[in-house]
């Protein structure tokens, strides 16, 4: 049954692939930071609707969580802003692959040390080769778009 989560992650990745050029175009028209603001504002409105009508959690427990748990919103805003800035300059494919390489590099470190309460999964040669291949792909993708 775990395959459904892989499928959802693939769909999420596809949505980011579509979101990036849309946000890049918006940022070119109204400004990068302004585009990120509008993107998050629209997203906030959608999420407010979902929480209001479909939420099953306990949003009032927000005040009980460790403050570092709130950094996710900040990091997401930076990701969207950096994407809006990068897409018009280097293209969607290079921007997204670079983002994925960054995600993989930090996730391997998080896994290795078990940071943020995650289970430990040691860095090994296979993981290092995987990241190396991704960096190689990024090099060729970028070189092919010059």
C-alpha positions as CSV (number, residue, x, y, z in Angstrom):
1,X,0.0,0.0,0.0
2,X,3.0,2.3,0.3
3,X,3.0,2.7,-3.5
4,X,0.2,5.2,-3.2
5,X,2.6,7.6,-1.3
6,X,5.2,7.2,-4.1
7,X,2.5,8.0,-6.6
8,X,1.4,11.1,-4.6
9,X,5.1,12.2,-4.4
10,X,5.3,11.8,-8.2
11,X,2.2,13.9,-8.6
12,X,3.5,16.5,-6.2
13,X,6.7,16.7,-8.3
14,X,4.7,17.1,-11.5
15,X,2.8,19.9,-9.8
16,X,6.0,21.7,-8.9
17,X,7.1,21.2,-12.5
18,X,4.0,23.0,-13.7
19,X,4.1,25.5,-10.9
20,X,7.6,26.7,-11.6
21,X,7.1,28.1,-15.1
22,X,3.8,29.6,-14.0
23,X,5.4,31.3,-11.1
24,X,8.4,32.3,-13.2
25,X,6.1,34.0,-15.7
26,X,4.2,35.7,-12.8
27,X,7.5,36.9,-11.3
28,X,8.7,38.4,-14.6
29,X,5.4,40.4,-14.7
30,X,5.1,41.6,-11.2
31,X,8.5,41.0,-9.5
32,X,10.1,37.9,-7.9
33,X,9.2,38.6,-4.3
34,X,5.8,39.8,-5.3
35,X,5.2,36.7,-7.4
36,X,6.2,34.5,-4.4
37,X,3.8,36.4,-2.2
38,X,0.9,36.0,-4.6
39,X,1.7,32.3,-5.0
40,X,1.7,31.7,-1.3
41,X,-1.4,33.9,-0.8
42,X,-3.4,31.9,-3.3
43,X,-2.1,28.7,-1.7
44,X,-3.0,30.0,1.8
45,X,-6.6,30.6,0.6
46,X,-6.8,27.1,-0.8
47,X,-5.5,25.6,2.4
48,X,-7.8,27.7,4.5
49,X,-10.7,26.3,2.6
50,X,-9.4,22.7,3.0
51,X,-8.8,23.1,6.7
52,X,-12.2,24.7,7.3
53,X,-14.2,22.0,5.4
54,X,-12.0,18.9,5.5
55,X,-9.4,19.4,8.3
56,X,-9.3,16.6,10.9
57,X,-6.3,17.8,12.9
58,X,-6.0,20.1,15.8
59,X,-4.8,23.4,14.5
60,X,-5.1,24.9,18.0
61,X,-2.2,22.7,19.0
62,X,0.0,25.0,16.9
63,X,1.0,26.9,20.0
64,X,2.3,23.7,21.6
65,X,4.8,22.7,18.8
66,X,8.5,23.5,19.0
67,X,9.1,26.8,17.3
68,X,11.6,25.2,14.8
69,X,8.6,23.4,13.3
70,X,7.4,26.7,12.0
71,X,10.5,27.1,9.7
72,X,8.8,25.0,7.0
73,X,6.8,27.9,5.8
74,X,9.8,30.1,5.7
75,X,11.8,27.5,3.8
76,X,9.0,26.9,1.4
77,X,8.7,30.7,0.7
78,X,12.5,30.8,0.0
79,X,12.2,27.8,-2.3
80,X,9.4,29.4,-4.4
81,X,11.2,32.8,-4.5
82,X,14.5,31.2,-5.6
83,X,12.6,29.2,-8.2
84,X,10.8,32.3,-9.5
85,X,14.2,34.0,-9.9
86,X,16.0,31.0,-11.5
87,X,13.4,29.7,-14.0
88,X,13.6,32.7,-16.4
89,X,17.4,32.7,-16.3
90,X,18.2,29.0,-16.7
91,X,14.9,27.3,-17.6
92,X,12.5,25.0,-15.8
93,X,14.5,21.7,-16.3
94,X,17.8,23.1,-15.0
95,X,16.1,24.9,-12.1
96,X,14.1,21.9,-11.0
97,X,17.0,19.4,-11.3
98,X,19.2,21.8,-9.4
99,X,16.5,22.0,-6.7
100,X,16.2,18.2,-6.6
101,X,20.0,17.8,-6.3
102,X,19.9,20.2,-3.4
103,X,17.0,18.3,-1.8
104,X,18.8,15.0,-2.2
105,X,22.1,16.3,-0.8
106,X,20.5,17.7,2.3
107,X,18.2,14.7,2.7
108,X,21.1,12.3,2.7
109,X,22.7,14.4,5.5
110,X,19.4,14.5,7.5
111,X,19.0,10.7,7.1
112,X,22.7,10.0,8.0
113,X,22.4,11.9,11.3
114,X,18.7,11.3,12.0
115,X,18.1,15.1,12.2
116,X,14.6,16.5,13.0
117,X,13.6,13.2,14.6
118,X,14.0,11.2,11.4
119,X,15.2,7.6,11.5
120,X,18.9,7.2,10.7
121,X,19.9,5.8,7.3
122,X,23.7,6.0,6.9
123,X,25.4,7.5,3.9
124,X,27.0,4.8,1.8
125,X,28.7,4.5,-1.6
126,X,25.4,3.9,-3.4
127,X,23.9,7.2,-2.1
128,X,27.1,9.1,-3.0
129,X,27.1,7.6,-6.5
130,X,23.4,8.6,-6.9
131,X,24.1,12.2,-5.9
132,X,27.2,12.2,-8.2
133,X,25.1,11.0,-11.1
134,X,22.5,13.6,-10.4
135,X,25.3,16.3,-10.4
136,X,26.5,14.8,-13.7
137,X,23.0,15.0,-15.1
138,X,22.7,18.6,-14.0
139,X,26.0,19.5,-15.7
140,X,24.8,18.0,-19.0
141,X,21.3,19.5,-18.8
142,X,22.7,22.9,-18.1
143,X,25.4,22.6,-20.9
144,X,22.7,21.5,-23.3
145,X,20.6,24.6,-22.6
146,X,23.3,27.2,-23.1
